[in-house]
Amino acid sequence: NNIDEYCKVELKEYFDGRIESGVTENDFLLCIHKSISAVVSNGLVDEVSYQSIATRAIETCHPILLISCLEVGILKFRDSSVAIIKKLFECISSPKTLDNLRLFCSMAVFVDGELARLQIFKGVPPFYRRLASFAQSALIVKVGLERGVAFDKVEQWAFQQRGLYFFCQSFVDLIEEPRWLPMYLTAEQFINELYGRANNVCQEANTSEVVEYLKKELMLGSRLNLHSFLPGPLEGNSAPVVVPDEISNLLAKHINGEASFESYKVLMNSAPFWKIGDEYLDRAVSLLESAQHKLAAVNDKDSVYQVLNGLAQVACMTRSKKLAASVTILSRLYRDYIDVDSEPENYLAIGFVAGA
């Protein structure tokens, strides 16, 4: 079960079975994924209501309302609401939107941590709980913006209150959904996520004036980067796409010779985006085993930590038990060198991720 299947069946049945007809502004807050926006767009027939919601999204710079209105607009009203769709896109890059994203991410840590503590969604895939917590966080942000509430040190407060629950539950979630890491929940990465979603809906939509405008702005404005294509918060169990030939050639070239940061750099940077073949994983393990799990040309703690953290993520996302075992051995050999006692939580996270 994944988010796309959930939207096609359960979410569609929910909207079809509601007593009240039509779509409300709060329904747009559910749109944490493009598939949800598609379901919402199917229930929306009134363009006047859409433009009213989109106008409020622009006025408040609410990040979830902005992207959901943009997606629904392109799916439903791309020929008749051109001006407002352009304004929605422009608002995504505003400083106010980034500030609101910081609030949203903080609330998501708190709400998701609380739901993890209560175990309300025990027995269902992790994305169910995450959809609920992100939608609730979007509602909290909406109410806060409407009431003009000033949140002071909200990030610090959220992490102190429920950060441990959030991270521990998110690491457990990796067993079922290995492709979304809790470290992705930052305002900076969420901006990348929004631009990635804007790009996806433009690529899938029929051509039109506003679609071509957005494609041009995304490319020329340097808004898209590689992080825009990372899995989203509800895509932890999504199937990765086949690795391109040019990346395969780089993997074959770099995973060779000695076990070093340079040897593994392409592998560590590729695993979040593409399906890595077993031959490259086996070669990565062989390099470590041949070197008796000692890294070459690594002279500082940061480089060692990058290799440990990067290979742990590769092991998690590819489900490679052999690589996970090698990461465990490697981390034991270097625990004194990187001074584990100074930041034990980071070292523990490596173990959680690799072992998932």
C-alpha positions as CSV (number, residue, x, y, z in Angstrom):
1,N,0.0,0.0,0.0
2,N,1.4,3.4,-0.9
3,I,0.1,7.0,-1.2
4,D,-1.0,6.7,-4.8
5,E,-3.1,3.6,-4.1
6,Y,-4.5,5.2,-1.0
7,C,-5.7,8.2,-3.0
8,K,-7.2,6.1,-5.8
9,V,-9.3,4.1,-3.4
10,E,-9.7,5.2,0.2
11,L,-9.4,9.0,-0.2
12,K,-11.6,9.0,-3.3
13,E,-14.3,7.0,-1.4
14,Y,-14.0,9.5,1.5
15,F,-14.7,12.4,-0.7
16,D,-17.5,10.6,-2.7
17,G,-19.2,9.5,0.6
18,R,-19.3,12.9,2.3
19,I,-22.7,14.4,3.0
20,E,-21.7,17.9,2.0
21,S,-20.7,18.3,-1.6
22,G,-17.9,20.3,-3.0
23,V,-14.4,21.1,-1.6
24,T,-13.5,23.4,1.2
25,E,-10.4,25.4,2.0
26,N,-9.4,22.9,4.7
27,D,-9.4,20.1,2.1
28,F,-6.5,21.9,0.4
29,L,-4.5,21.5,3.6
30,L,-4.6,17.7,3.1
31,C,-2.6,18.1,-0.1
32,I,0.8,16.9,1.2
33,H,1.2,14.9,-2.0
34,K,0.3,15.5,-5.7
35,S,-2.1,12.5,-5.7
36,I,-4.2,14.2,-3.0
37,S,-4.3,17.4,-5.1
38,A,-5.6,15.3,-8.0
39,V,-8.5,13.9,-5.9
40,V,-9.3,17.4,-4.5
41,S,-9.3,18.8,-8.1
42,N,-11.9,16.2,-9.2
43,G,-14.3,17.4,-6.5
44,L,-13.9,21.1,-7.3
45,V,-16.1,22.6,-10.0
46,D,-16.5,26.2,-8.9
47,E,-13.7,28.4,-10.2
48,V,-14.8,31.3,-8.1
49,S,-14.3,29.3,-4.9
50,Y,-11.0,28.1,-6.2
51,Q,-9.8,31.7,-6.8
52,S,-11.0,32.8,-3.4
53,I,-8.9,30.0,-1.7
54,A,-5.9,30.8,-3.9
55,T,-6.1,34.5,-3.1
56,R,-6.0,33.7,0.7
57,A,-3.1,31.4,0.0
58,I,-1.2,34.3,-1.7
59,E,-2.2,36.8,1.1
60,T,-1.0,34.5,3.9
61,C,1.9,32.7,2.1
62,H,0.7,29.4,3.6
63,P,3.1,26.9,1.9
64,I,0.7,23.9,1.7
65,L,-2.2,26.1,0.4
66,L,0.2,27.7,-2.1
67,I,1.4,24.3,-3.6
68,S,-2.1,22.7,-3.5
69,C,-3.7,25.6,-5.2
70,L,-1.0,25.7,-7.8
71,E,-1.4,21.9,-8.5
72,V,-5.2,22.1,-8.5
73,G,-5.1,25.2,-10.7
74,I,-2.9,23.6,-13.3
75,L,-5.0,20.4,-13.3
76,K,-8.4,22.2,-13.5
77,F,-8.1,25.9,-14.4
78,R,-4.8,26.3,-16.3
79,D,-6.4,28.2,-19.2
80,S,-8.7,30.5,-17.2
81,S,-6.8,31.3,-14.0
82,V,-3.4,32.1,-15.5
83,A,-2.7,35.2,-13.5
84,I,-3.5,33.7,-10.1
85,I,-1.5,30.6,-10.8
86,K,1.5,32.7,-11.7
87,K,1.1,34.6,-8.4
88,L,0.9,31.4,-6.4
89,F,4.2,30.3,-8.0
90,E,5.9,33.6,-7.2
91,C,4.8,33.5,-3.6
92,I,6.6,30.1,-3.0
93,S,10.0,31.9,-3.2
94,S,9.0,34.8,-0.8
95,P,10.8,35.1,2.6
96,K,7.4,35.0,4.3
97,T,6.7,31.5,2.9
98,L,10.1,30.3,4.2
99,D,9.2,31.6,7.6
100,N,5.9,29.9,7.5
101,L,7.6,26.7,6.5
102,R,9.8,26.8,9.6
103,L,6.6,27.0,11.6
104,F,5.0,24.2,9.7
105,C,8.1,21.9,10.0
106,S,8.2,22.6,13.8
107,M,4.5,21.8,14.2
108,A,5.0,18.6,12.1
109,V,7.8,17.5,14.5
110,F,5.5,18.2,17.5
111,V,2.3,16.7,16.1
112,D,4.0,13.6,14.5
113,G,5.9,13.1,17.8
114,E,2.6,13.2,19.8
115,L,0.8,10.8,17.4
116,A,3.8,8.5,17.7
117,R,3.6,8.7,21.5
118,L,-0.1,7.9,21.5
119,Q,0.3,5.1,19.0
120,I,-3.0,6.1,17.3
121,F,-1.9,4.8,13.9
122,K,-0.4,1.6,15.1
123,G,-0.9,-1.2,12.6
124,V,-1.1,1.0,9.4
125,P,1.6,2.1,7.1
126,P,3.7,5.1,8.4
127,F,2.4,7.5,5.7
128,Y,-1.1,7.4,7.2
129,R,0.2,8.9,10.4
130,R,2.5,11.3,8.6
131,L,-0.4,12.5,6.4
132,A,-2.5,13.1,9.5
133,S,0.3,15.0,11.3
134,F,1.3,17.1,8.4
135,A,-2.4,18.0,7.6
136,Q,-3.0,18.9,11.3
137,S,0.2,21.0,11.2
138,A,-1.0,22.8,8.1
139,L,-4.3,23.6,9.9
140,I,-2.4,24.9,13.0
141,V,-0.3,27.2,10.7
142,K,-3.5,28.4,9.0
143,V,-5.2,29.3,12.2
144,G,-2.0,30.9,13.6
145,L,-1.7,33.1,10.5
146,E,-5.3,34.1,10.6
147,R,-5.1,35.1,14.2
148,G,-1.7,36.9,13.9
149,V,-0.1,34.7,16.5
150,A,3.6,35.4,17.1
151,F,5.4,32.1,17.7
152,D,8.6,32.6,19.7
153,K,11.4,30.0,19.5
154,V,8.9,27.5,18.2
155,E,11.5,25.2,16.7
156,Q,13.3,24.8,20.0
157,W,10.0,24.2,21.8
158,A,8.8,21.6,19.3
159,F,12.0,19.6,19.5
160,Q,12.2,19.8,23.3
161,Q,8.6,18.6,23.6
162,R,8.3,15.8,21.1
163,G,11.5,15.7,19.0
164,L,12.7,12.5,20.6
165,Y,9.4,10.7,19.8
166,F,9.5,12.1,16.3
167,F,13.0,10.9,15.4
168,C,12.7,7.5,17.1
169,Q,9.4,6.8,15.4
170,S,10.7,8.1,12.0
171,F,13.7,5.7,12.3
172,V,11.4,2.8,13.1
173,D,9.3,3.8,10.0
174,L,12.4,3.2,7.8
175,I,11.7,-0.5,8.2
176,E,8.6,-0.1,6.1
177,E,9.3,3.1,4.3
178,P,13.1,3.5,3.8
179,R,13.3,6.4,1.3
180,W,12.2,9.3,3.5
181,L,14.5,10.4,6.3
182,P,13.5,12.6,9.2
183,M,16.5,14.8,8.4
184,Y,14.5,15.9,5.3
185,L,12.0,17.8,7.5
186,T,13.5,21.3,7.2
187,A,12.2,24.5,5.8
188,E,15.0,24.6,3.2
189,Q,14.3,21.1,2.0
190,F,10.5,21.7,1.9
191,I,11.0,24.6,-0.4
192,N,12.9,22.2,-2.7
193,E,10.0,19.8,-2.3
194,L,7.5,22.5,-3.4
195,Y,9.4,23.3,-6.5
196,G,9.7,19.6,-7.3
197,R,6.0,19.3,-7.0
198,A,5.5,22.3,-9.3
199,N,7.8,20.8,-11.8
200,N,6.0,17.4,-11.7
201,V,2.6,18.8,-12.2
202,C,3.9,20.9,-15.2
203,Q,5.6,17.8,-16.7
204,E,2.4,15.8,-16.5
205,A,-0.1,18.5,-17.6
206,N,-1.2,19.3,-21.1
207,T,0.7,22.2,-22.6
208,S,-0.7,25.7,-22.0
209,E,0.5,29.3,-21.5
210,V,0.9,29.0,-17.7
211,V,2.5,25.5,-17.9
212,E,5.2,26.8,-20.3
213,Y,5.7,29.9,-18.2
214,L,6.3,27.8,-15.0
215,K,8.6,25.4,-16.8
216,K,10.7,28.3,-18.0
217,E,10.7,30.0,-14.6
218,L,11.7,26.7,-12.9
219,M,14.7,26.2,-15.2
220,L,15.9,29.8,-15.7
221,G,15.3,30.9,-12.1
222,S,17.6,28.2,-10.7
223,R,14.7,27.2,-8.5
224,L,15.1,23.5,-9.2
225,N,18.0,21.6,-7.9
226,L,18.8,17.9,-7.2
227,H,17.2,18.0,-3.8
228,S,13.9,18.9,-5.5
229,F,13.7,15.3,-6.6
230,L,14.2,13.7,-3.3
231,P,11.3,11.5,-2.1
232,G,8.6,13.5,-0.3
233,P,7.3,12.8,3.2
234,L,4.6,10.4,2.0
235,E,6.9,8.7,-0.6
236,G,9.0,6.6,1.8
237,N,8.0,3.3,0.1
238,S,8.0,4.7,-3.4
239,A,9.8,2.6,-6.0
240,P,13.0,4.4,-7.2
241,V,13.5,4.9,-10.9
242,V,16.2,3.0,-12.9
243,V,19.6,4.6,-12.7
244,P,20.6,6.5,-15.9
245,D,23.4,5.2,-18.0
246,E,25.7,8.2,-17.2
247,I,25.3,7.6,-13.5
248,S,25.9,3.9,-13.9
249,N,29.2,4.7,-15.7
250,L,30.2,7.0,-12.9
251,L,29.4,4.3,-10.3
252,A,31.5,1.8,-12.2
253,K,34.3,4.3,-12.4
254,H,34.4,5.5,-8.8
255,I,33.6,2.3,-6.8
256,N,37.1,1.0,-7.6
257,G,40.6,0.9,-6.2
258,E,40.6,1.8,-2.5
259,A,37.9,2.4,0.1
260,S,37.8,6.2,0.4
261,F,35.3,9.1,0.5
262,E,35.9,9.7,-3.2
263,S,35.2,6.1,-4.1
264,Y,31.8,6.2,-2.4
265,K,30.7,9.8,-3.1
266,V,28.7,9.0,-6.3
267,L,27.1,6.0,-4.6
268,M,26.0,8.0,-1.6
269,N,24.7,10.8,-3.7
270,S,22.8,8.5,-6.1
271,A,20.9,6.1,-3.7
272,P,18.3,8.7,-2.7
273,F,17.2,9.2,-6.3
274,W,17.7,6.0,-8.3
275,K,17.6,2.2,-7.9
276,I,21.2,1.0,-7.3
277,G,22.1,-2.3,-8.8
278,D,23.4,-5.2,-6.6
279,E,26.7,-5.2,-8.5
280,Y,27.6,-1.7,-7.2
281,L,26.6,-2.6,-3.7
282,D,28.6,-5.8,-3.7
283,R,31.6,-3.9,-5.1
284,A,31.2,-1.2,-2.3
285,V,31.3,-4.0,0.4
286,S,34.2,-5.7,-1.3
287,L,36.3,-2.5,-1.2
288,L,35.7,-2.2,2.6
289,E,36.4,-5.9,3.2
290,S,39.6,-5.8,1.1
291,A,40.8,-2.8,3.1
292,Q,39.9,-4.5,6.4
293,H,37.3,-1.7,6.9
294,K,39.9,1.1,7.0
295,L,39.3,4.2,4.9
296,A,42.0,5.6,2.7
297,A,42.8,9.3,2.2
298,V,40.5,10.3,5.1
299,N,42.2,12.7,7.4
300,D,39.4,14.4,9.3
301,K,36.4,13.5,11.4
302,D,33.9,15.1,9.1
303,S,34.9,13.0,6.2
304,V,34.7,9.8,8.3
305,Y,31.2,10.8,9.5
306,Q,30.1,11.6,5.9
307,V,31.1,8.1,4.8
308,L,29.4,6.4,7.7
309,N,26.2,8.4,7.4
310,G,26.2,8.2,3.6
311,L,26.7,4.4,3.5
312,A,24.2,3.9,6.2
313,Q,21.6,5.7,4.1
314,V,22.6,3.6,1.1
315,A,22.2,0.4,3.1
316,C,18.8,1.5,4.3
317,M,17.4,2.7,0.9
318,T,18.7,-0.4,-1.0
319,R,17.9,-2.9,1.7
320,S,21.5,-4.2,1.6
321,K,22.2,-6.3,4.6
322,K,25.8,-6.8,3.6
323,L,26.5,-3.1,3.4
324,A,24.6,-2.5,6.7
325,A,27.0,-5.1,8.3
326,S,30.0,-3.4,6.9
327,V,28.8,0.0,8.1
328,T,28.5,-1.5,11.6
329,I,32.1,-2.8,11.5
330,L,33.3,0.5,10.1
331,S,31.6,2.6,12.8
332,R,33.1,0.4,15.5
333,L,36.6,0.9,14.1
334,Y,36.2,4.7,13.9
335,R,34.1,5.4,17.0
336,D,37.1,6.6,19.0
337,Y,38.5,8.6,16.1
338,I,35.3,10.5,15.6
339,D,34.7,10.9,19.4
340,V,31.4,9.3,19.7
341,D,30.8,10.5,23.2
342,S,30.7,14.1,22.1
343,E,27.6,13.5,19.8
344,P,26.2,10.1,20.7
345,E,22.8,10.9,19.1
346,N,24.4,11.2,15.6
347,Y,26.2,7.9,16.0
348,L,23.0,6.2,17.2
349,A,21.2,7.6,14.2
350,I,23.7,5.9,11.9
351,G,23.0,2.6,13.5
352,F,19.2,3.1,13.3
353,V,19.4,4.0,9.6
354,A,21.8,1.3,8.5
355,G,19.9,-1.3,10.5
356,A,16.5,-0.5,9.1
